Amino acid sequence: MSNNKYPTLKNNNGLTWVKIKKPRKNEIQYLQKSFKFSMIHLNDCLPPLQSPRLVEHEKYLFMILTFPVYQAKSHKIIPVEIDFFIGPNYLVTCQEHDFFPIDDLFNKFKKQNKLDSNLGSHPGSLLYEILDAALENAFPMITHINNDIEDLEERIFKTNAKRDVIKDILIVRRNIVSFRKSIQAHKTVVRKMLEKAKELKIFPTKRLESYFTNLVDDLKEIWDTLENYSDTITALFESNESIYSDRLNSIIKTLTIFSVIVFPLTLLAAIFGMNTQMPLIESPYAFYKILGLMIVGTLVMLAIFKKKRWL
């Protein structure tokens, strides 16, 4: 069953899921009137992005979580805020942006014409379904980051480090930071939510508590993986900088040697080009003698550089 104005699902046991998208003044007034939510919590559902946290009310729990979303057009991972109002027989979700795990799950229940999950018919089971779907959505992004890192590694060591690789490294590093920022507080918030939910009897079964505990373990695994990726991308950045700096030093070294060789020859040519009496000038072979002198000077300098291992 759906509300005509706001997407709503209900089941025969009285469980209700209301999904609010882009909450504004009208949506806030509807939630305040229908569920008696605190205006402080309702205002937190409005932009801008809020930090993840859990707040206990005498009749419900208010939880804010952020989830990573990949934008294919800009190649960016951005945090998307989802707000949860968890009561004894209802779950209200508010979202500013599209978030396909929640949208798809809502449409699945709507298509099946029932709101019962495999874990039971209560807010806790529904919340678990949502969080589990959100985490499942995160794993393809982790795989994508891993593929980007492997591609960067191959490009760095096969193409001898190009300057344009740095931009791609920084994009991946930014995505890792955004991903970690999105889920940083999840473990703490979910654990706290489990403790408070027992008092409100939102999670009536021990089995469901164990499922949420598994979610926390999955979050830890994702965090550890991202931490490893962060260390890897930092190492690749430093490696690329080292290889590029080495190439740059080699170029500067070559140009310096070239300048050192050319400068005396230029000086010699300038001296013999002066409009004064010079040795060798009167000789019919003066040009060849001066040219030979330049060649000998060049060979001597090259021999010195070679001996000192500058070449």
Residue, then its C-alpha position, 0 to 999 in steps of 0.5 A: m500500500s502506498n501513500n499518494k503523496y509520499p512513497t509508503l509501504k505497509n504490511n499486515n503486521g503494521l510495519t510501515w516504511v516511508k521513503i522521503k526524497k529531497p525533504r523540504k518544508n512540506e515533507i518536514q511538516y508531514l513527518q512532524k505531523s504524522f510521526k511527531f518527530s523532533m524538529i531538531h532531528l527533522n531539520d538535520c534532514l535538510p541540506p547541507l550534508q550532516s556528519p554521521r551520528l545516532v541520537e536517542h529519542e524517547k520514542y524512536l532512534f534518529m540515525i544519520l549515515t553517509f554512503p559512497v556513490y560513484q559518479a561515472k561522468s566526473h569519475k568521483i566518489i561522493p558521500v550521500e546522506i541517508d537519514f533514518f527514523i527507527g520506531p517500534n513499528y515504522l522506518v522512515t528514510c530521507q535522502e537528498h540524492d538518488f541512492f539506488p540500493i534503497d530505491d531498488l529495495f523499495n521498488k522490490f517490496k512494492k512489486q512483491n506487494k509485501l514488506d516482509s524480509n527473510l529476517g522477519s517483519h519489524p523495523g530492525s529487519l528492514l533496516y538490516e536489508i537497507l544497510d546490507a544492500a548499501l554495503e553490497n553497493a560499495f564492493p563494486m566501487i572497491t573493485h573499481i578502485n583496485n583496478d584503477i590502482e593496478d592500471l596506474e602501476e602498469r602505466i608508471f613502470k611501463t611508460n617510464a613515468k609521465r607527468d599526466v599520470i599524476k592527475d589520475i593518481l590524485i583522482v584515485r587518492r581523492n576517491i579513496v579519501s571520500f570513500r573512507k570519509s563516507i563510512q568512517a563512523h559507521k562501525t561506531v554508529v551501528r554498534k551504538m544503535l544496537e545497544k539503544a535498539k534493545e531498550l526500544k525493542i526494535f530488534p526482538t531477535k538475537r539472530l538479527e543482532s548477529y546479522f548486524t554484528n556481521l555488518v560491523d565486521d564487513l565495515k571493518e573489512i572495507w575500512d582495512t581494504l581502503e587503508n591498504y589502498s591508501d598506502t598503495i596509492t601513496a607509494l605509487f605517487e612517490s614512485n612516480e615522482s621519483i622516476y619523473s624526478d630522475r628523468l628530469n635530472s637526467i635531462i638537466k644533466t645532459l643540457t648542462i653538459f651540452s652548455v658546458i661544452v658549447f660555452p668555451l667553443t662559443l667563447l673561442a669563436a667570439i675571440f677569433g671573430m674580433n677585428t684585431q690581429m690574431p694568431l693563425i688568422e693570416s694562415p690560409y688554413a686558419f679556418y680548419k686550424i680553429l675548427g680542429l682546435m674546437i674539436v680537440g677542446t670538445l674531445v678533451m672535455l668529453a674525456i674529462f666528463k667520462k673520467k669523472r663519470w659525469l657521462 
